[in-house]
Amino acid sequence: AEGLVHVAGARQFMRAIGWQLADAEFLQLPDEADAAAQVKAIQDLTVMAAAAAEQRRVDELAARKKEIADRQAKAKAEKEAIKAQMAKDRGEVMARGPAEASKAK
């Protein structure tokens, strides 16, 4: 079975579109199956897979944007907190009045 690839859900999909189980482990398409319906089902699956991949990409971009916005908001809040602390410190210094030169005895 070298070269075979297992795709999760593929067996269920094939059974759903008309393939039948043969010899308890193989799938076989009956002779009376509608070939056009098989092709359409595969094309529909391809379109759905592409749409799902695109949606994942869009969701990842949105998550990255949110992460960046959160990081920027946190940085801005920290910067504002530092500014507020500096203003408070300046206010305390001004409340003490002008500095006096120390006098050596």
PyMOL commands that set and color helices and strands:
alter all, ss='L'
color gray80, all
select helices_A, chain A and resi 10-16+35-96
alter helices_A, ss='H'
color red, helices_A
select strands_A, chain A and resi 20-22+26-28
alter strands_A, ss='S'
color yellow, strands_A
deselect
rebuild
show_as cartoon
